[in-house]
Amino acid sequence: MTTQPDLSSKAPTANLLRICLFLAGLSGATGVACLALSAHSSASPLLETAAQVLLFHAPVYLGFGVLAQVRSVLLLRFALLLLTSGLCLFCGDLLLRSFANQRLFPMAAPTGGFLLILSWLSVALGALRVRPK
């Protein structure tokens, strides 16, 4: 008789994987759409910058999701929150300036960029304490 593994202890990580996959898809799709739009229009160069930043970070979400499945990483959830907030502020401000000629709010892009840097530093700090699941 075979026994089924107890997956209930992995439920929070599975949810984190779903969130990361969703954010990776959203970031990638938005980045590709913006890059295509910038290539076929006379849009602001800010549109291309936002697209590139979104596309550069889409695989990071995938990595976070996979890593959450196999290891316990200190600050991973915090890094995910910082990454998402940073992308929303940075890219959101650039996209709004490109499409509506308005800012999200003063200092939105620099704040978003700072949060992105903090997310990467959180990953680096989290590397100091990686444990098996």
KACORJO-V513250 format. One record per backbone hydrogen bond with DSSP energy under -0.5 kcal/mol. CO is the residue of the C=O (numbers start at 1). NH is the residue of the N-H. E is the energy in kcal/mol with one decimal. If there is no record, write none. Layout:
{{CO NH E} {CO NH E}}
This chain:
{{5 7 -1.0} {7 10 -1.3} {8 11 -0.9} {10 14 -2.6} {11 15 -2.3} {12 16 -2.0} {13 17 -2.6} {14 18 -2.2} {15 19 -2.4} {16 20 -2.6} {17 21 -2.7} {18 22 -2.4} {19 23 -2.6} {20 24 -2.5} {21 25 -2.5} {22 26 -2.6} {23 27 -2.7} {24 28 -2.8} {25 29 -2.7} {26 30 -2.3} {27 31 -2.3} {28 32 -2.6} {29 33 -2.4} {30 34 -2.5} {31 35 -2.4} {32 36 -2.6} {33 37 -2.4} {34 38 -2.5} {35 39 -1.6} {36 40 -1.4} {38 41 -0.5} {44 47 -1.6} {44 48 -0.7} {45 49 -1.9} {46 50 -2.5} {47 51 -2.2} {48 52 -2.5} {49 53 -2.4} {50 54 -2.4} {51 55 -2.6} {52 56 -2.7} {53 57 -1.6} {54 58 -1.2} {55 59 -0.7} {57 61 -1.4} {58 62 -1.3} {59 63 -2.5} {60 64 -2.7} {61 65 -2.4} {62 66 -2.5} {63 67 -2.8} {64 68 -2.3} {65 69 -0.9} {66 69 -0.7} {66 70 -1.1} {67 70 -0.5} {67 71 -2.5} {70 133 -1.0} {71 73 -0.7} {72 131 -2.4} {73 76 -1.7} {75 79 -2.9} {76 80 -2.3} {77 81 -2.2} {78 82 -2.6} {79 83 -2.8} {80 84 -2.5} {81 85 -2.5} {82 86 -2.9} {83 87 -2.6} {84 88 -2.4} {85 89 -2.4} {86 90 -3.0} {87 91 -2.0} {87 92 -0.8} {88 92 -1.2} {89 93 -2.1} {90 94 -2.0} {91 95 -3.0} {92 96 -2.4} {93 97 -2.3} {94 98 -2.0} {95 99 -2.8} {96 100 -2.5} {96 101 -0.5} {96 102 -1.1} {97 101 -0.7} {105 108 -1.9} {107 111 -1.9} {108 112 -2.7} {109 113 -2.8} {110 114 -2.3} {111 115 -2.3} {112 116 -2.1} {113 117 -2.2} {114 118 -2.5} {115 119 -2.2} {116 120 -2.0} {117 121 -2.2} {118 122 -2.3} {119 123 -1.8} {120 124 -2.1} {121 125 -2.6} {122 126 -2.6} {123 127 -1.4} {125 128 -1.5} {126 74 -0.6} {126 129 -1.6} {127 130 -0.6} {129 74 -1.3} {129 131 -0.5} {131 72 -3.3}}
